[in-house]
Amino acid sequence: MPPMSAQGDNIGRDARSRRIRTSRTRGWQGGGALIVVLAVVVAVMLIGVALFALAGGESGIVERRTDSVRAFYLAEAGLDRAKAWLEALAQEDPPTFPDEATFSDQWLGGGEYDVELSKASTANPWLTMYDVVSTATVEGAVRQVRSRLQNETFAQFVYFADQSSEIWFTDRDSLDGRVHVNGLIYISGDPWFGMKVTSTADHFVMYSGSNPTFEAGYELDVPGIPLPAPAEIMPTLVAESQAGGLYGGVLSGTDAKYEVELGRSGNMGTMSYRAYRRVSGSYQWSGWTTVVISSTNGIAWFEEPIDIKGTLDGALTVGSAGDINIMDNLLYLDSTPGHGPDQGCDDLLGLVSAKNVVVWDSTANLNDCEIHAHMIALDKSFGARNYDSGNPRGDLTIWGGFAQKKIGAIGQFQHGSGVIHGYSKDYHYDRRLMTNSPPGFPPTGQYILSTWEEVIPPEL
C-alpha cells in the first residue's frame, strides 16, 4: 500500500496548479473587460465630441438662416421706406417727382439697408413709375429685392365713392374690378364682386338673406382715399389742353353747351365738336369742327357742359367745367360690343367732370347703354338721369370704371323684386388700366407695386 503522504503531496500540487491557472485566467478576463470599458468610454467621448460639433454646426446654420431671413425683411422695409417717401412727395402741393434718389447705410433692427430709386421711362408720358432696388445686410447675410412702383390714379378702380349714401348693390349687380367707398356699403341679395372691395366703415349694411360673392375678399375699416377737388385738377387740365390739346372756352347764355362726337360720320381717329350758345337773343348751333386726335396731346377741355357719344380710335381725355352727358353708347373702335376691348386694343378714354357724369335718358339709352371709358365726377356724382321713373332700361354696361364725390343712382329696386326703374349694373374693369391711364388722369397720391422680384445681390 503506497504511503499516504506521497498521495497527499500529489493532490496538493494539482490543486495549487489549478488555482494558479484559474488566477491567471481571471487576471486575463479582468484585463480584457477593462480594455472594453476603456474603448466604450472613448467611443462615447468621441460621439459626444461629434454631437457637440454637430450641434455647434447646426446652431451656426440656424443663425445664418435667421440672419438671412432678417435681411430679407429688412430689404422689404427699404421698399416700404421708398414707397412712403414717394407718396409724401406726391401729396405735396404741388406734387414732386424726382428723377432719382438714394438712401444709404440705413440702420434698422440690427442690420442696415441701402435703397436706390430711379424714374423709369414709360410709353405713357402721363404715368410716373420708379425702379427701386433695396439691399439689406445682417451679420454678413445679404438679400436684395427689386420692384417697380407706379403712381396710382383713380383709373385703378371700377367703382369709387368719396362720400357714401344709401345706394344698394343688388342681385343683378356685377362689378369686375376694385371697389372702394369712403363710408358704408349697402347690399341686398347676391351681388358679385370680382376684385377686392374696401370700405372705411367697420361693417356692411346688409338686407336679411343676402349672400354677396367677394371673389378677392374685402377689407373694412381701411384709411380713406380723398377725391381731389375740382380746383386741384382743373388748372392742370386747362393748361394741358391749351398747350397742345383742344380747348373750348366760355360761351354766352345760361343754357350754353358743347356737343362732342367721336368718329363722326365714320371718320375714325377724330373728335368733332360744335357750340350751342346765345347769339343776338337766341340760341344757335355753330358749325362742326373736326380734329385728328393723334395730332393733339390727348387732352380736351370745355368750359361748358358737353353732350358726348361715338366711337373712339386713340387715347383721349375729355374734361368739362360742367356736366358731361352721355347721349348714346361710347365705344372703342377695337372692341366687341358687350365684351369690351379686343386683344391688343390701344384705345383709351377718360371723362373728367367738375360736376356730374350723367347717362342721359335719350331714346338711344332707353334700352341698354354701353360705355368704354373711365369717368370722374369731381364734385358730384356718376348716375342716370330720371333713374327713378319709367320702365327698366336694361343693363348699364361699363368697361372701365368711375370715381365720384358722392354716390349717384342709376336705378331703383324693390327688395325681392329687382330693378323697377333705370338700369342694372354690369361693370367690368378694363385691366389695361392697372398699368395705364387716360392722358392727364388725376392721381390718388398713392403708389402701387407693379412688379417685384428677389435677385442674387452683387458681391459686396
C-alpha positions in Angstrom: 0.0 0.0 0.0 1.6 3.3 -1.1 2.4 5.8 1.6 -0.3 8.2 2.3 2.0 11.2 2.4 3.0 10.7 -1.2 -0.6 10.7 -2.5 -1.4 13.8 -0.4 1.5 15.7 -1.9 0.3 15.0 -5.5 -3.2 16.1 -4.7 -1.8 19.3 -3.2 0.3 20.1 -6.3 -2.7 19.5 -8.6 -4.9 21.9 -6.6 -2.2 24.6 -6.5 -1.7 24.2 -10.2 -5.4 24.6 -10.8 -5.5 27.7 -8.6 -2.6 29.3 -10.4 -4.3 28.6 -13.8 -7.6 29.9 -12.5 -5.9 33.0 -11.2 -4.2 33.7 -14.5 -7.4 33.2 -16.4 -9.2 35.6 -14.1 -6.5 38.1 -14.5 -6.7 37.9 -18.3 -10.5 38.3 -18.1 -10.3 41.3 -15.9 -7.8 43.0 -18.2 -10.0 42.3 -21.2 -13.0 43.8 -19.6 -11.0 46.9 -18.7 -10.0 47.4 -22.3 -13.6 47.0 -23.4 -14.7 49.6 -20.9 -12.0 52.0 -22.0 -13.0 51.5 -25.6 -16.6 52.2 -24.8 -15.7 55.3 -22.8 -13.5 56.6 -25.7 -16.3 55.9 -28.2 -18.8 57.7 -26.0 -16.4 60.6 -25.7 -15.9 60.7 -29.5 -19.7 60.6 -30.1 -20.1 63.4 -27.6 -17.5 65.5 -29.3 -19.1 64.8 -32.6 -22.5 65.7 -31.3 -21.2 68.8 -29.8 -19.5 69.8 -33.0 -22.7 68.9 -35.0 -24.8 70.9 -32.6 -22.5 73.8 -33.0 -22.7 73.5 -36.8 -26.5 73.3 -36.7 -26.6 76.3 -34.4 -24.4 78.2 -36.9 -26.7 77.1 -39.8 -29.8 78.2 -37.9 -28.1 81.5 -37.0 -27.1 82.2 -40.6 -30.6 81.3 -41.8 -32.1 83.6 -39.2 -29.8 86.4 -40.3 -30.8 85.8 -43.9 -34.5 86.0 -43.1 -33.9 89.2 -41.1 -32.0 90.6 -44.1 -34.9 89.8 -46.4 -37.5 91.6 -44.2 -35.1 94.5 -43.8 -34.8 94.8 -47.6 -38.6 94.8 -47.8 -38.6 97.6 -45.2 -36.4 99.5 -47.6 -39.0 99.2 -50.3 -41.7 100.4 -47.8 -39.4 103.4 -46.9 -39.1 104.3 -50.6 -42.9 104.0 -51.2 -43.7 106.2 -48.2 -41.2 108.8 -49.3 -42.6 108.9 -52.9 -46.2 109.2 -51.6 -45.3 112.1 -49.3 -43.8 113.9 -52.3 -46.8 113.1 -54.5 -49.2 114.6 -51.9 -47.3 117.9 -51.7 -48.8 121.0 -53.3 -47.6 120.9 -56.0 -46.5 117.2 -56.1 -42.9 116.5 -57.0 -41.4 113.5 -58.8 -37.6 113.4 -58.5 -35.6 111.7 -61.2 -33.6 109.6 -58.7 -32.8 109.2 -55.0 -30.6 107.1 -52.7 -30.9 106.1 -49.0 -27.5 104.8 -47.8 -26.5 103.0 -44.6 -29.9 103.0 -43.1 -29.6 101.1 -39.7 -32.7 99.2 -38.5 -33.2 96.0 -36.4 -29.6 95.1 -36.1 -28.7 95.4 -39.8 -28.6 98.1 -42.5 -30.1 98.7 -45.9 -29.5 100.8 -49.0 -32.2 101.9 -51.4 -31.8 103.3 -54.9 -34.7 104.9 -56.8 -34.7 105.9 -60.5 -37.6 107.2 -62.5 -38.5 104.7 -65.3 -39.2 105.7 -68.8 -42.7 104.7 -70.0 -44.7 104.8 -73.2 -47.4 106.9 -71.5 -46.0 110.3 -70.5 -48.8 110.7 -68.0 -47.7 107.8 -65.9 -44.9 108.1 -63.3 -43.0 104.9 -62.4 -39.9 104.2 -60.3 -37.5 101.3 -60.3 -36.5 100.6 -56.8 -33.6 98.4 -55.6 -33.3 97.6 -51.9 -30.2 95.8 -50.5 -30.0 94.7 -46.8 -27.2 93.1 -44.7 -27.5 91.4 -41.3 -24.3 89.8 -39.9 -22.9 89.2 -43.3 -26.2 87.8 -44.8 -27.2 89.8 -47.8 -30.6 89.9 -49.5 -31.8 92.2 -52.4 -35.3 92.9 -53.8 -36.3 95.0 -56.8 -39.6 96.4 -57.6 -41.4 98.9 -59.9 -43.7 101.4 -58.1 -46.4 103.1 -60.2 -48.2 106.3 -59.3 -51.8 105.2 -58.8 -54.6 107.0 -60.5 -58.3 106.8 -60.0 -58.4 104.7 -63.1 -57.4 101.7 -60.9 -61.0 101.5 -59.6 -64.1 100.2 -61.3 -66.2 101.9 -58.6 -65.0 104.6 -56.2 -67.1 106.9 -54.0 -65.6 109.6 -51.8 -68.8 110.1 -49.8 -71.3 107.4 -49.0 -75.1 107.5 -49.2 -77.7 104.8 -49.1 -77.1 103.2 -52.6 -77.5 99.5 -52.7 -75.7 96.7 -54.6 -78.4 94.2 -55.6 -78.9 90.7 -57.2 -78.2 91.6 -60.8 -75.2 93.8 -60.0 -71.8 92.6 -61.3 -68.6 94.5 -60.6 -65.4 93.0 -62.1 -62.9 95.4 -60.5 -61.7 97.1 -57.4 -64.4 98.8 -55.3 -63.7 101.4 -52.7 -66.2 103.5 -50.7 -65.3 106.1 -48.0 -68.3 105.0 -46.0 -70.9 102.3 -45.7 -71.6 99.7 -48.4 -75.2 98.6 -48.7 -76.1 95.1 -50.0 -79.4 93.4 -50.9 -79.4 90.0 -52.5 -76.5 88.4 -54.2 -74.3 90.9 -56.0 -71.0 89.7 -57.4 -67.6 91.4 -56.8 -64.7 90.2 -58.9 -61.9 92.1 -57.2 -61.1 93.3 -53.7 -63.7 95.5 -52.0 -62.6 98.1 -49.4 -64.5 100.4 -47.1 -63.7 102.9 -44.4 -66.7 101.6 -42.4 -66.3 98.7 -40.0 -69.3 96.8 -41.3 -71.7 96.3 -44.2 -75.4 97.2 -44.2 -76.9 94.0 -45.5 -80.5 93.1 -46.1 -81.6 89.9 -44.5 -80.9 86.8 -46.6 -78.3 88.5 -48.8 -75.3 86.4 -49.9 -72.8 88.6 -51.8 -69.8 87.0 -53.5 -66.4 88.5 -52.9 -64.0 86.7 -55.3 -60.9 88.5 -54.0 -62.2 89.2 -50.5 -62.9 92.5 -48.7 -61.3 94.7 -46.1 -63.2 97.1 -43.8 -62.0 100.0 -41.6 -59.3 101.0 -44.1 -57.9 104.5 -44.4 -59.9 106.9 -46.6 -58.8 108.0 -50.1 -59.9 111.6 -50.8 -61.0 112.6 -54.2 -59.3 115.8 -55.2 -61.4 119.0 -55.5 -62.1 120.5 -59.0 -59.8 123.4 -58.2 -56.9 120.9 -57.7 -57.4 119.3 -61.1 -58.9 121.8 -63.5 -55.9 124.2 -63.8 -53.6 121.3 -64.9 -56.1 120.0 -67.5 -56.9 123.5 -68.8 -53.2 124.3 -69.2 -52.5 121.0 -71.0 -55.5 121.5 -73.3 -54.2 124.9 -74.3 -50.6 123.7 -74.8 -51.1 121.1 -77.5 -54.6 119.8 -76.9 -58.1 121.2 -77.6 -59.7 124.0 -75.5 -63.3 125.1 -75.7 -63.9 128.4 -74.0 -66.8 130.0 -72.2 -69.9 130.5 -74.2 -72.7 133.1 -73.8 -76.0 132.1 -72.3 -77.0 130.1 -69.3 -78.0 127.1 -71.5 -74.8 127.1 -73.5 -73.1 123.8 -74.1 -70.9 121.8 -76.5 -71.8 118.7 -78.4 -68.9 116.2 -78.9 -68.9 113.2 -81.2 -66.1 110.7 -81.6 -65.6 109.2 -85.1 -68.4 111.3 -86.5 -69.6 110.2 -89.9 -67.3 107.3 -89.8 -64.1 109.4 -89.6 -62.3 107.2 -87.1 -59.5 108.8 -85.1 -61.2 112.2 -85.0 -63.1 114.2 -82.5 -65.8 116.6 -83.7 -67.5 119.4 -81.7 -69.8 122.3 -82.1 -71.1 125.0 -79.8 -74.7 125.9 -78.7 -74.7 129.5 -77.5 -76.9 132.6 -77.3 -76.4 134.9 -80.3 -78.5 138.2 -80.5 -81.0 137.0 -78.0 -81.5 133.4 -79.3 -79.5 130.2 -79.1 -77.8 128.9 -82.2 -75.6 125.9 -83.1 -72.2 126.6 -84.6 -70.8 124.5 -87.4 -68.8 121.4 -86.7 -65.1 121.5 -86.1 -63.1 118.2 -86.5 -59.6 117.5 -85.2 -57.4 114.5 -85.5 -56.8 113.1 -82.1 -53.3 111.9 -82.8 -52.3 115.4 -83.7 -53.0 116.6 -80.1 -51.6 115.7 -76.7 -54.8 113.8 -76.0 -56.4 116.3 -73.7 -59.6 118.3 -74.5 -61.2 120.7 -72.0 -64.5 122.6 -72.4 -65.6 125.4 -70.1 -69.3 124.5 -70.6 -71.3 121.2 -70.2 -71.0 118.7 -73.0 -73.1 116.0 -74.7 -70.9 113.2 -75.9 -71.3 109.9 -77.9 -69.4 108.0 -80.6 -66.6 105.6 -81.2 -63.0 106.3 -80.2 -59.9 105.4 -82.1 -56.9 106.7 -80.0 -56.2 107.9 -76.4 -58.2 110.9 -75.2 -59.3 112.6 -72.0 -62.3 114.9 -72.3 -63.0 117.3 -69.4 -65.7 119.8 -68.6 -66.3 122.6 -66.1 -69.9 121.5 -66.2 -71.8 118.2 -66.5 -70.8 115.5 -69.0 -73.9 113.9 -70.5 -73.6 110.6 -72.2 -76.2 110.6 -75.0 -75.5 107.2 -76.6 -73.0 104.4 -76.5 -69.4 105.3 -76.1 -67.3 102.5 -77.6 -63.7 101.8 -78.6 -63.0 101.0 -82.2 -61.0 97.9 -81.3 -63.8 96.3 -79.2 -66.7 93.9 -79.4 -69.9 95.3 -78.1 -70.9 93.5 -74.9 -67.4 92.1 -74.5 -65.3 95.2 -74.2 -61.8 96.0 -75.6 -60.4 93.4 -78.0 -56.9 91.9 -77.6 -54.3 94.5 -78.5 -56.7 97.4 -78.2 -54.9 100.7 -77.7 -58.0 102.9 -77.4 -58.4 104.7 -74.1 -61.0 107.2 -73.0 -61.2 109.3 -69.8 -64.0 111.7 -68.9 -63.4 114.3 -66.1 -66.3 116.5 -65.0 -66.1 119.2 -62.4 -69.7 118.3 -61.6 -71.6 115.3 -62.8 -71.2 112.5 -65.3 -74.8 111.6 -66.4 -76.2 108.8 -68.5 -78.9 110.7 -70.3 -82.4 109.3 -70.7 -82.2 109.8 -74.5 -84.1 107.5 -76.9 -80.9 105.6 -77.6 -80.3 104.9 -73.9 -83.8 103.6 -73.1 -82.7 100.0 -73.9 -79.3 99.4 -72.5 -76.2 101.6 -72.7 -72.6 100.6 -73.1 -69.7 102.8 -72.1 -66.0 102.2 -72.7 -64.2 104.7 -70.5 -63.1 105.7 -67.1 -65.1 108.6 -65.7 -64.6 111.0 -62.8 -67.2 113.3 -61.2 -65.0 115.5 -59.1 -67.7 117.4 -57.2 -70.9 115.4 -57.6 -71.9 112.0 -58.9 -72.0 109.4 -61.7 -75.6 108.5 -62.3 -78.5 108.1 -64.7 -81.0 110.9 -65.4 -84.5 110.2 -64.2 -83.3 106.9 -62.8 -86.4 106.7 -60.5 -89.1 106.7 -63.2 -90.2 104.9 -66.3 -89.7 101.3 -67.4 -86.5 99.4 -66.6 -83.8 100.4 -69.2 -81.9 97.1 -69.1 -78.2 97.0 -68.3 -75.7 99.8 -68.0 -72.5 98.1 -69.2 -69.2 99.7 -68.4 -65.8 98.6 -69.5 -63.5 100.8 -67.4 -64.9 102.4 -64.3 -65.7 105.6 -62.5 -64.9 107.7 -59.4 -67.3 110.1 -57.8 -67.5 112.6 -55.0 -70.9 111.3 -53.9 -72.6 108.1 -54.7 -75.1 108.6 -57.5 -78.0 106.3 -58.6 -78.6 104.6 -61.9 -81.8 102.8 -61.0 -84.4 101.9 -58.4 -85.2 98.4 -57.0 -87.6 96.7 -54.6 -86.3 94.0 -52.2 -87.1 90.7 -53.7 -88.4 92.2 -57.0 -85.2 93.6 -58.5 -84.9 96.8 -60.6 -88.1 98.6 -61.3 -86.7 101.8 -62.8 -83.4 102.7 -64.5 -80.6 100.3 -65.1 -79.0 97.2 -63.6 -75.2 97.4 -63.1 -72.9 95.4 -65.4 -69.5 96.9 -64.6 -66.2 95.4 -65.9 -62.8 96.6 -65.1 -60.6 97.3 -68.1 -57.4 95.5 -66.8 -55.2 97.6 -69.1 -55.9 100.4 -66.6 -53.8 98.5 -64.0 -50.7 99.7 -65.8 -52.1 102.5 -67.9 -54.3 105.6 -67.6 -56.0 108.1 -69.9 -54.0 111.2 -70.6 -53.6 113.5 -67.7 -55.7 111.4 -65.3 -55.8 112.5 -61.7 -53.6 110.5 -59.3 -54.6 109.3 -55.8 -51.3 110.3 -54.2 -50.5 106.6 -53.6 -48.1 104.2 -55.3 -48.9 100.6 -56.2 -46.5 97.7 -56.7 -46.3 97.0 -60.4 -43.6 94.3 -60.3 -41.5 92.6 -57.6 -38.6 90.2 -57.6 -35.8 89.0 -55.4 -32.4 88.8 -57.1 -29.0 87.5 -56.2 -27.1 90.5 -54.8 -23.8 91.5 -56.3 -20.6 90.8 -54.4 -20.1 93.4 -51.7 
